Amino acid sequence: MLRLCRNEYAASEDIVALASVLLVPVVGEKKLVTDLKIEGWNQEFTAELELADLCPGASLKSLHIEGFAELSTKICAALNKNRFFNDLDVPVTIRGKQYVVNIERYNNFYMASFMSAYSQASFACGHQTMVEKMSDIITRYDINGRHVFCNQAKESATGIKCEDYLGKTDAEAGLPCGISKLITRGIRRVFNTKKEMSVEVAYQTPEGKKLYYHARLLPEFDEQGCVKTVLCFAKDITKQKETELKLQESEMKYRALEKENFWMRKTLDNAVSSGGVGIRIVDRNYSVLWSNESSDKVYLNIHDEEPCRIFTHTGGTCALRHDCILVTHLDAIFNKEKEIVKWEQLVIENGQQAWFKIIATPIRNKLLEVESAALFLIPITELKSTMLKLRESEERWHFALEGSGDGVWDHNLQEHTVYYSRQLKKLFGYPADEPIENIPYWTERLHPADKEQAVAAYNAHLNGESPYFSSENRMLCRDGNYRWFHIRGKVVSYTPQGEPLRMVGTYTDISDRKESEKRILYLSQHDSLTGTYNRNYFEAQLEKLDAAANLPLGVLMIDANGLKLVNDIFGHKMGDKYLQRIAALLKSVVSKEELVARIGGDEFIIVLPNYNLQQLNQLAKRIKYLCKYKDVQPFALSLAIGAAVKEHAKQDIRNVFRQAEERMHRNKLFEDRSSRSNAVLSLRQSLEEKTHETQEHSRRLMKLAMRIGVILDLSEDQMDELKLLAFLHDIGKIAVPDSILEKPGALTPKEWEEMKQHCEIGYRIAISAPELSPIANSILSHHERWDGSGYPQGLKGKQIPLLARIIAVLDAYDTMTQGRIYKKEISEQEALAEIVRCAGTQFDPEVVTAFQKLMKPEILSQQLEQAREVLNQIVREKGLNSIEAMEQSRKVDHIINQISKLGKIEEADLTKQFSGFN
């Protein structure tokens, strides 16, 4: 303020600073200011004062200047009252000229500026102008921290206009809340204590530059001595602050370096005192001037002929070698390139390898020239060996860990940095050299369903609630899929304040194990064949199901009819499929919450909460309906069902199950016989759909069977059995693969063996149904031959059942005349002739004779019809009128009657008879 006053108004004779004198208060025993001593002065403005008057250390009261004693007394009184003052209105006369004194405080001293007299109006105007033009920020606040006045410097520093500050706090005007709170607290403290205080404020400009201000808060009193306002002087100390920060940083570095040097010196002192460190003073010629020890022969290289003079200290000059690392580092010291050099060197000592850590420093003379170097030789062979073993151990540990497939992570909890091993990155599908920042933080990769549990376990360990962190959860991999991982971790170091610093752990991929556990759990609860729940799970859930909330509790006991028939026909694989079809049907009619279980080989149970008996019966009817009309290939399902309901809590659930089981068995007795018959008919229908065995074929065989049965004089029972045999003799082909049945060419030996099994399969089907058992042996034997060369038993002659011998002839005739995919049809005459030819070898001769009697009129009738058609065609071709046609027709009938007496018609006979026809 005074400096600006001098600069701005130096040309004015009314306002001229004569001197700036620094004063230090002298405090008495009562802790009050009693006097002021001169600390220094500004000689630029002491033209009218004698230097002797401003002697340093002199008391202000002792100056022989008019008014100085009064001035000192008033200043001391003001200081003791902690009042701020600018002008004390104390006139001072110097060499006959009057001055007024301005006092300003700087830390623990005060500056008194002597100014020439001037008028009151001129002072007020000049004072206001000086305040406005000052570079320091000057602000006057009321008790609430609101602005009464601020100068132009505040507007320049903050960019907020002065008029926008008036009547507002700093925060209301737009300054940061932190600055406003700091200033407001200071203002209130000044009002309460009536004492000056200082604060330091940091302010960031809109351009981003950070400024520092030192603010003095000074009380302004009214006439009664109460604080009226607070005057704030804010001085820009940015450069000073930046310098202080740099000094602090430098001091910290210096202290760190000093600490390092201290421990280095301490280490060296200990080493020297223990005799374990060798010390050499080496001159510029690489000769050892002094040593605290000497070694026997030390070689730098195993091929060296001479030992190293510096290490061995045998005197003389070192043999220079361009590749000697020892000489290279010494040259760096001698050439002032480095102040200290450290390195490790391998030598050969007493025929063994030895390691030394060497520290070289320069030794200077009084002119600070490097005249020699000090070498400290620290043996580190054991340390090297230990480090090598440690490295090998770490490599083995790393190899074992990586070989196990686990990934390692190391989390610095204070710096929020994470290290991931190469194997861990691979586990998540990332390249081994993928930067850590490209891998999302572990909590971001957790499956949403697992996140809460995993984070809770992690925090529990950090808070000391668990000895280690362990969690199994799914984590998102790079390919977008989730895999199961077992995460382990443990805090291995803490900060001095006891906060966790580092946590180290591993990731183990347990996806396969989880899948196995899931599979094992599934198998422990489910039937492996049908996918329904098993009996163990059903028993375990029974207590939960038997609850009042589930009443009425419905139970359906279900038994598979015809399972033995399926196993006998198709084998157990088809029986398994039969059970799977039943299970799929049962699961399709209930919801996922309702229990379907397989409790026996062919027994199932359904437990239905909140089902009454009427609902159960409706469900049973629906199941039976679906058995008949849904998925009936290769045959329809058949089920026996029993229903029971637990209606009251006092009922024993076991009795309800027993009741449902009894009803199921009763239903099975009524339906088992019909179910077997239906199964056989269903098999026959399936056979017709998958092969050439059509209903027409069956009807033709049954028609022939009835006619030949009359000729053979069969009984009524035999006739019924023969008719049934004609219908079902090839029922066993239902189990033969389509590829064999429909093969157009010859069968391979293996295929033929599989085809021949249809006789045995048909036998098992027939024997399982009571109404078909009489024809079971005939089905088994219908491919036996009269001469014993047939299959499957090789029966001969009349060992073969009669009905089987009959159906063999009929089936052969129909096959030859109708044709098959593997054989073209032939005429009836040719077929009959083939059967007659095979009589006594393939077929029973008696049956063949009867078949001849059956087929002769049949064939003749067919031939006569053919002849009539031929003759009528000739008549039409002649173009005869109606009378002539009738006459010729009579001739045709006459010729046909003559031909019929012959018993056969040959093509030559027709040609002979028709040759003279006119």
Residue pairs with C-beta under 8 A, 6 or more apart in sequence:
1 104
1 130
1 134
1 136
2 17
2 20
2 102
2 104
2 111
2 113
4 130
4 133
4 134
4 135
5 15
5 17
5 113
5 115
5 130
6 16
6 17
6 45
8 129
8 130
8 133
9 15
9 16
9 126
9 130
10 16
12 126
13 116
14 116
14 117
14 118
14 119
14 122
14 126
15 115
15 116
15 118
15 122
15 123
15 126
16 115
16 116
17 45
17 113
17 114
17 115
18 45
18 46
18 47
18 48
18 49
18 94
18 99
18 113
18 114
18 115
18 116
19 41
19 42
19 45
19 46
19 49
19 54
19 113
19 114
20 41
20 42
20 45
20 111
20 112
20 113
21 38
21 40
21 41
21 42
21 54
21 111
21 112
21 113
21 114
22 38
22 39
22 40
22 41
22 109
22 110
22 111
23 36
23 37
23 38
23 39
23 60
23 75
23 109
23 110
23 111
23 112
24 36
24 37
24 38
24 39
24 108
24 109
24 110
25 33
25 35
25 36
25 76
25 79
25 109
25 110
26 33
26 34
26 35
26 36
26 37
26 59
27 33
27 34
28 34
32 76
32 80
33 75
33 76
33 79
33 80
34 76
35 59
35 60
35 61
35 72
35 76
36 59
36 60
36 61
36 72
36 75
36 76
36 110
37 57
37 58
37 59
37 60
38 54
38 55
38 56
38 57
38 58
38 59
38 60
39 56
39 109
40 56
41 54
43 51
46 54
48 94
48 95
48 97
49 94
53 63
53 64
53 65
59 72
60 68
60 71
60 72
60 75
61 68
61 69
61 72
61 73
65 92
65 93
65 94
66 92
66 93
66 94
67 90
67 91
67 92
67 93
68 92
70 90
71 88
71 90
71 92
71 101
71 112
74 88
74 90
75 88
75 103
75 110
75 112
78 85
78 88
81 225
82 194
82 195
82 196
82 219
83 219
83 221
84 196
84 218
84 219
84 220
84 231
85 103
86 102
86 103
86 104
87 100
87 101
87 102
88 100
88 101
88 103
89 100
90 100
90 101
91 98
91 99
91 100
91 117
92 98
92 99
92 100
92 101
92 114
93 99
94 114
97 116
98 116
98 117
99 114
99 115
99 116
99 117
100 114
100 115
100 117
101 112
101 113
101 114
101 115
102 112
102 113
102 115
103 110
103 111
103 112
103 113
104 110
104 111
104 113
105 111
105 196
105 216
118 126
131 138
131 151
132 151
132 152
133 152
134 151
134 153
135 153
135 236
136 153
136 233
136 234
136 235
136 236
137 150
137 151
137 153
137 154
137 157
137 213
137 215
137 232
137 233
137 234
137 235
138 149
138 150
138 151
138 153
138 154
138 231
138 232
138 233
138 234
139 147
139 149
139 150
139 151
139 154
139 165
139 231
139 232
139 234
140 147
140 148
140 149
140 150
140 220
140 229
140 230
140 231
140 232
141 147
141 148
141 183
141 187
141 229
141 230
141 232
142 148
142 229
143 187
143 188
143 191
143 227
144 169
145 169
145 170
145 180
145 183
145 184
145 187
145 188
146 167
146 168
146 169
147 165
147 166
147 167
147 168
147 169
147 173
148 166
148 229
149 166
150 162
150 165
150 166
151 162
152 162
154 160
154 162
154 165
154 234
155 161
155 162
157 203
157 205
157 211
157 236
158 174
158 175
158 203
158 205
159 205
159 206
160 173
160 174
160 175
164 173
164 174
165 173
169 180
169 184
170 179
170 180
170 183
170 184
171 177
171 180
171 181
175 203
176 203
176 204
179 201
179 203
182 199
182 201
183 199
183 201
183 215
183 217
183 232
186 197
186 199
186 215
186 217
187 217
187 230
189 197
189 217
190 196
190 197
190 217
190 218
190 219
190 227
190 230
191 219
191 227
191 230
194 219
194 221
194 227
195 219
196 216
196 217
196 218
196 219
197 216
197 217
198 214
198 215
198 216
198 217
199 215
199 217
200 212
200 213
200 214
200 215
200 237
201 212
201 213
201 215
201 234
202 210
202 211
202 212
202 213
203 210
203 211
203 212
203 213
204 210
204 211
205 211
210 238
211 236
211 238
212 236
212 237
212 238
212 240
212 241
212 242
213 234
213 235
213 236
213 237
214 234
214 235
214 237
215 232
215 233
215 234
215 235
216 232
216 233
216 234
216 235
217 230
217 231
217 232
218 230
218 231
218 232
218 233
219 227
219 230
219 231
220 227
220 228
220 229
220 230
220 231
221 227
221 228
222 228
268 277
268 359
268 376
271 277
271 376
271 378
272 279
272 292
275 292
275 293
276 378
276 379
277 292
277 376
277 377
277 378
277 379
278 291
278 292
278 293
278 295
278 311
278 375
278 376
278 377
278 378
278 379
279 290
279 291
279 292
279 293
279 374
279 375
279 376
279 377
280 288
280 290
280 291
280 310
280 313
280 374
280 375
280 377
281 288
281 289
281 290
281 291
281 363
281 372
281 373
281 374
281 375
282 288
282 289
282 310
282 330
282 372
282 373
282 374
282 375
283 289
283 371
283 372
284 334
284 371
284 372
285 317
285 318
286 309
286 310
286 317
286 318
286 320
286 327
286 330
287 309
287 315
287 316
287 317
287 318
288 309
288 310
288 313
288 315
289 372
291 313
293 313
294 312
294 313
294 314
295 311
295 312
295 313
295 349
296 312
296 349
296 350
297 307
297 312
297 349
297 350
298 307
298 308
298 311
298 312
298 347
298 348
298 349
298 354
299 307
299 308
299 347
299 348
299 349
300 308
300 311
300 324
300 326
300 345
300 347
300 348
301 348
302 348
304 348
306 319
307 314
308 318
308 326
308 347
309 315
309 316
309 317
309 318
309 319
310 318
310 326
310 375
311 347
311 356
311 377
318 327
320 327
321 327
325 343
325 345
326 345
326 358
329 341
329 343
329 358
329 360
330 360
330 373
330 375
331 337
332 338
332 341
333 341
333 360
333 361
333 362
333 370
333 373
334 362
334 370
334 373
336 362
336 370
339 361
339 362
340 359
340 360
340 361
341 358
341 359
341 360
341 361
342 357
342 358
342 359
342 360
343 357
343 358
344 355
344 356
344 357
344 358
344 380
345 355
345 356
345 358
346 353
346 354
346 355
347 353
347 354
347 355
347 356
348 354
353 381
354 379
354 381
355 379
355 380
355 381
355 383
355 384
356 377
356 378
356 379
356 380
357 378
357 380
358 375
358 376
358 377
358 378
359 375
359 376
359 378
360 373
360 374
360 375
360 376
361 373
361 374
362 370
362 372
362 373
362 374
363 370
363 371
363 372
363 373
363 374
364 370
364 371
365 371
401 408
401 423
401 506
402 421
402 422
402 423
405 423
405 427
405 508
405 509
406 423
406 424
406 506
406 507
406 508
407 420
407 421
407 423
407 424
407 425
407 426
407 427
407 428
407 506
407 507
408 419
408 420
408 421
408 423
408 424
408 504
408 505
408 506
408 507
409 418
409 419
409 420
409 421
409 424
409 442
409 489
409 504
409 505
409 506
409 507
410 418
410 419
410 502
410 503
410 504
411 417
411 418
411 419
411 489
411 502
411 503
411 504
411 505
412 418
412 501
412 502
413 462
413 491
413 499
413 500
413 501
413 502
413 503
414 495
414 499
414 501
417 436
418 436
418 441
419 436
420 436
420 439
422 432
422 433
423 432
424 507
425 431
425 432
425 434
425 439
426 432
427 477
427 485
427 507
427 509
428 439
428 445
428 475
428 477
428 478
429 477
429 478
429 479
430 438
430 439
430 478
440 476
442 475
442 487
443 451
443 454
443 455
445 475
445 476
446 454
446 455
446 473
446 474
446 475
446 476
447 473
447 474
447 475
447 476
447 482
449 474
450 471
450 473
450 474
451 473
453 471
453 473
454 471
454 473
454 487
457 466
457 469
457 470
457 471
458 469
458 471
458 489
460 466
460 469
461 467
461 468
461 469
461 489
461 490
461 491
461 503
462 469
462 491
462 500
462 503
467 490
468 488
468 489
468 490
469 487
469 488
469 489
469 490
469 503
469 505
470 486
470 487
470 488
470 489
471 486
471 487
472 484
472 485
472 486
472 487
472 510
472 514
473 484
473 485
473 487
474 482
474 483
474 484
474 485
475 482
475 483
475 485
476 482
477 483
483 509
483 511
484 509
484 510
484 511
484 513
484 514
485 507
485 508
485 509
485 510
486 507
486 508
486 510
487 505
487 506
487 507
488 505
488 506
488 508
489 503
489 504
489 505
489 506
490 503
490 504
490 505
491 500
491 501
491 502
491 503
492 502
492 503
492 504
493 501
493 502
494 500
494 501
495 501
524 536
524 537
525 533
525 534
525 536
525 537
526 532
526 533
526 534
526 537
527 533
527 534
527 583
527 597
527 598
529 576
529 579
529 580
529 598
530 579
530 580
530 582
530 583
530 598
531 580
531 583
531 587
532 583
532 586
532 587
532 596
532 597
532 598
532 604
533 541
533 595
533 596
533 597
533 598
534 597
534 598
534 599
535 597
535 598
535 599
535 600
537 597
538 595
538 597
538 599
538 605
538 607
541 595
542 653
545 553
545 595
545 607
545 609
545 653
546 553
546 646
546 653
548 649
549 609
550 609
550 610
551 610
551 646
551 647
551 648
551 649
552 610
552 611
552 612
552 613
552 645
552 646
552 647
553 607
553 608
553 609
553 610
553 611
553 645
553 646
553 653
553 656
554 606
554 607
554 608
554 609
554 611
554 612
554 613
554 615
554 616
554 643
554 644
554 645
555 605
555 606
555 607
555 608
555 616
555 643
555 644
555 645
555 646
555 656
555 657
555 660
556 605
556 606
556 608
556 616
556 619
556 620
556 641
556 642
556 643
556 660
557 603
557 604
557 605
557 641
557 642
557 643
557 644
557 657
557 660
557 661
557 663
557 664
558 582
558 586
558 603
558 604
558 605
558 606
558 623
558 639
558 640
558 641
558 642
558 664
559 602
559 603
559 604
559 639
559 640
559 641
559 664
559 665
559 668
560 578
560 579
560 582
560 602
560 603
560 604
560 637
560 638
560 639
561 638
561 639
561 640
561 668
561 671
561 672
561 675
561 676
562 578
562 635
562 638
562 675
562 676
562 679
563 575
563 578
563 579
563 601
563 602
564 768
565 676
565 679
565 765
565 768
565 769
566 574
566 575
566 578
566 635
567 574
567 575
568 761
568 764
568 765
568 768
569 683
569 732
569 734
569 735
569 761
569 764
569 765
570 734
570 735
570 761
571 735
574 735
578 637
579 598
579 602
581 631
581 637
582 604
582 637
582 639
583 596
583 598
583 604
585 623
585 626
585 627
585 630
585 631
585 637
586 596
586 604
586 606
586 623
587 596
588 626
589 619
589 622
589 623
589 626
590 596
590 606
590 608
593 609
594 606
594 607
594 608
594 609
595 605
595 606
595 607
596 604
596 605
596 606
597 604
597 605
597 606
597 607
598 604
599 605
605 657
605 660
608 615
608 616
608 619
611 619
611 645
612 645
612 647
613 643
613 644
613 645
616 643
616 644
616 645
617 643
620 641
620 643
623 639
623 641
624 639
624 641
627 636
627 637
627 638
627 639
628 636
631 637
632 682
633 686
634 682
634 683
634 686
634 734
635 679
635 682
635 683
635 686
636 678
636 679
636 682
638 671
638 675
638 678
638 679
640 664
640 665
640 667
640 668
640 671
640 672
641 664
641 667
642 659
642 660
642 661
642 662
642 663
642 664
642 665
642 666
642 667
643 660
643 663
644 656
644 657
644 659
644 660
644 663
645 656
646 653
646 656
673 770
676 768
676 769
676 770
677 769
677 771
679 769
680 728
680 731
680 765
680 766
680 769
680 772
683 731
683 734
683 765
684 727
684 728
684 731
686 734
687 693
687 730
687 731
687 733
687 734
688 694
688 695
690 734
690 738
690 741
691 733
691 738
691 741
691 742
692 741
692 820
692 821
693 730
693 733
697 814
697 818
698 726
698 727
700 814
700 818
701 726
701 727
701 807
701 810
701 811
701 814
702 723
702 726
702 727
704 726
704 810
704 813
704 814
704 854
705 719
705 722
705 723
705 725
705 726
705 806
705 807
705 810
706 719
706 722
706 723
707 854
708 806
708 810
708 847
708 850
708 851
708 854
709 718
709 719
709 722
709 806
711 850
711 853
711 854
712 806
712 846
712 847
712 850
714 722
718 802
718 803
721 774
721 775
721 778
721 803
722 803
722 806
722 807
724 772
724 775
725 775
725 778
725 779
725 782
725 803
725 804
725 807
726 807
726 810
728 762
728 766
728 772
728 775
728 779
729 762
729 778
729 779
729 782
729 807
729 811
730 758
730 762
731 761
731 762
731 765
731 766
731 779
732 757
732 758
732 759
732 760
732 761
732 762
732 763
732 764
732 765
732 779
733 741
733 758
733 762
734 761
735 757
735 758
735 761
736 754
736 755
736 757
736 758
737 754
740 747
740 751
740 754
740 755
742 821
743 751
743 821
743 822
744 821
744 822
745 822
746 822
747 755
756 783
756 791
756 792
757 792
759 779
759 780
759 781
759 782
759 783
759 791
759 792
760 780
760 792
762 779
762 780
763 776
763 777
763 779
763 780
765 772
765 779
766 772
766 773
766 775
766 776
766 779
767 773
767 776
775 803
777 801
777 804
778 801
778 803
778 804
778 807
779 804
780 792
780 793
780 804
781 793
781 795
781 800
781 801
781 804
782 804
782 807
782 808
782 811
783 790
783 791
783 792
783 808
784 790
784 791
784 793
784 794
784 795
784 796
784 799
784 800
784 804
784 808
785 841
785 842
786 796
786 797
786 800
786 805
786 840
786 841
786 842
786 843
786 844
786 845
787 796
787 840
787 841
787 842
788 794
788 795
788 796
788 797
790 800
790 842
798 844
800 844
805 843
805 844
805 847
806 844
806 847
808 842
808 843
809 835
809 843
809 844
809 847
809 848
809 851
810 851
812 834
812 835
812 842
812 843
813 831
813 832
813 835
813 851
813 855
815 823
816 823
816 825
816 826
816 830
816 831
816 834
817 825
817 826
817 827
817 828
817 831
818 825
819 825
826 834
828 855
828 858
828 859
828 862
829 859
832 851
832 852
832 855
832 859
835 843
835 848
835 851
836 848
836 852
838 848
839 845
839 848
839 849
856 903
860 900
860 903
860 904
860 905
863 904
863 905
864 896
864 899
864 900
864 905
867 896
867 899
867 905
867 910
868 892
868 896
870 910
870 914
871 892
871 895
871 896
871 914
871 917
872 889
872 892
874 914
874 917
875 885
875 888
875 889
875 892
878 888
880 888
888 917
891 917
895 913
895 914
898 913
899 905
899 909
899 910
899 913
902 909
